[in-house]
Amino acid sequence: MLPPRRFLPSFSLLSAFEAAARTGSVTAAANELGLTQSAVSRQISALENQLGVALFLRERQTIRLTLAGDGYAREVREALRRISNASLNLKANPSGGTLNLAILPFFGTRWLTPRIKHFLDAHPGIVVNLITRLEPFDFRFDTLDAAIHFGAARWPGAALTFLMEEEVLPACSPDFKMRHNLKAPADVLKAPLLHLNTRPDAWELWFTRNKVPFDALHGMLLDQFMTMVEAAAAGLGAALLPRFLISRELDQGLLVPAVEGQVMETGQYHLAYPPDRATYPPLAAFRDWIVQEVEQDMLANGGRIGQ
């Protein structure tokens, strides 16, 4: 249910206010909107009168947001962004079958994107938009319908559908393995290590799991799995990498297990979505498809994903 009409300013008033708030200038807002300065000033004044709140402080030839105006500008900007995205989605797919999906960069690049054509072929009326997100967010304040989530099975306010476990293995280039004579887990401790900044304790857990005592662990810090894969393939160090996401490098011999048989489960992948969107047809279709895709991948690889 919409609030009373008096709390719903017109789109033109909100657009003028947002442009002036963002640019800090009535003149710049007028140029952006194709209006005169006086027209923008009148629209802002009309909005302030409707709300009964001063949104700007006027100082000679300049304007500055009030504290209330600053908070309101953030809310209005997000609302206009959501309206714009909804309009673009509708224009791109008039039938209305759009799924906005948040993905993790490496998972999206290596596992999902090569397979998404299968889903689109089976559901030709659906458009899938992929948006990179690294951290959980509040679905109530976002335009996204679902997200690929890695970690513990927790996402406040979201329903979760289990997809798969993640196994990581220590990987390096063949030359690196030979140069550092890597044969047992303890040997890896003496070699340069590559660390992912979002998983700073990964190597500590691996050495602990393999009963290798250690003091402080040092090495190169990287912020993306893709960069880490390239660094490991270039011989810069050993990296803990998800097995199913580096199958290409393993098949091509660019990477090899630093030591044989040492893998570690690090977390789970889930599809997260708002409970009230669970029956939204594009989301329901995608959820069924990705679960089936994971199961088929595991069957094809002897119980492991992308082995």
ABEGO torsion letter per residue (X at the ends): XBBBAAABBBAAAAAAAAAAAAAGBAAAAAAAAGBBAAAAAAAAAAAAAAAGBBABBBBEABBBBBAAAAAAAAAAAAAAAAAAAAAAAAAABAAGBBBBBBBBAAAAAAAAAAAAAAAAAABAABBBBBBBBABBBBAAABABABBBBBEBBBBBGBBBBBABBBBBBBBBBAAAAAAAGBABAAAAAABBBBBBAABAAAAAAAAAAAGBBBBBBBEBBBABAAAAAAAAAAGAEBBBBBAAAAAAAAAAGABBBABBGBBBBAEBBBBBBBAAAAABAAAAAAAAAAAAAAAAAAAAAGGBBGX
